[in-house]
Amino acid sequence: MIHSVFPNLIHSIEIENFKKIQSELIDFVYNEESENPIGQLFSNRGGWQSNPFYHENDNLLFSSLNKEIDSYFSDSSIFKENLKISYTGLWLNINKSGDYNAWHCHPNCDLSGVFWIEVPSEGDVGNINFASPHEFTEHKSFKIYNSRVTDQFNYAEGYRVAPSSGTILVFPSHLYHEVLPNQTRKDRISAAFNLKIDMI
């Protein structure tokens, strides 16, 4: 028998009836890009990234995202009650052909996430790739198990998730991750965010 201990939990949230708000969100992102075309440089290599302050005012992105996050944490049976969730950052991303995000993590917060707004339907759009926090200490152990074990327990040096429009991915902020290049000719549009979780 194998016991899996000290796992890292990644949450995938599918937004119901996302098509109803998708076009408005896409227009919102492109409008923000047109008003600030230079953007910011953080982990992005190419592409456009906004300032990280969209959680500080009422806008379509924040209201849409916050509704889903609040519902997931309050209505789900997997969390304790009386959690206080606050945002420490929320920003927009447009990755055009060849654009990617370098390895990074998100300090000074508890959970981070990505909200995929528009993902090309065909081609290699660029997965998000997580590095195991045990990459150094268990480097050799990762090599000795066969695929049956590594697949069952996600026991590997890395873990990839394919983006999908209308999906929110939430993960521990300490996990190092990268976004692989968008190899299509269409834009991949997303929002990213940081959360602080407190018990009240």
C-alpha positions, 0 to 999 in steps of 0.5 A: 500500500502507498500513502500519499502525504503532504499533497498540494491541492489545485482547484479547478472551477468551471463557470456555468453559462460562461458564454453569456459574459465571455464577449463582454469580458473580452471587450473589457480586456482589449479596451483596457489594453488600448488605454494602457498599451505599454502595460507592465513587465512581470513574468510575461515575456512578450504579450501584454500585462496590466497593472495588478489593481483591478480588485480595488474598484468595481468593474466587470472582471472583478465582479464576475470573478469574485462572484465565482470565488465567493460561491466556490468557497462559501458553497463548497463542502470542502472548506471550513466555515468563517473564512475571510477572503481578500484580494491582494492583486488582480491583473489582465494578460494577453498572450499573442503568438509566441508569448509566454510567462517565465518561472515565478511564484506569488509571494505575500499571499496564500492562494493564487489563480488564473481565470481563462477568458479566451483560449484558442480552440485549436493548436498548442495554446500554452499550458501552465506548468507547475514545478514540484516543491520537492523537486530538489529533495526528491529528485532521485525518487521521481526517477525510480517509480513506474508510470502507474505510480507516478500517474496515480499520485501525480508524483513527478517533477512537474504537472501541467494543466491545459487552459480552457475558456471559462475555467478558474484555476486556484493553487498554492501561491508558493508553487513555482509555475510557468506558462508555455508559449502560445503557439497559435495565431490567436490571442490567449486572454486571461486574468490572474489574481492573488488571495489572502485567506484568514480564519474569523 
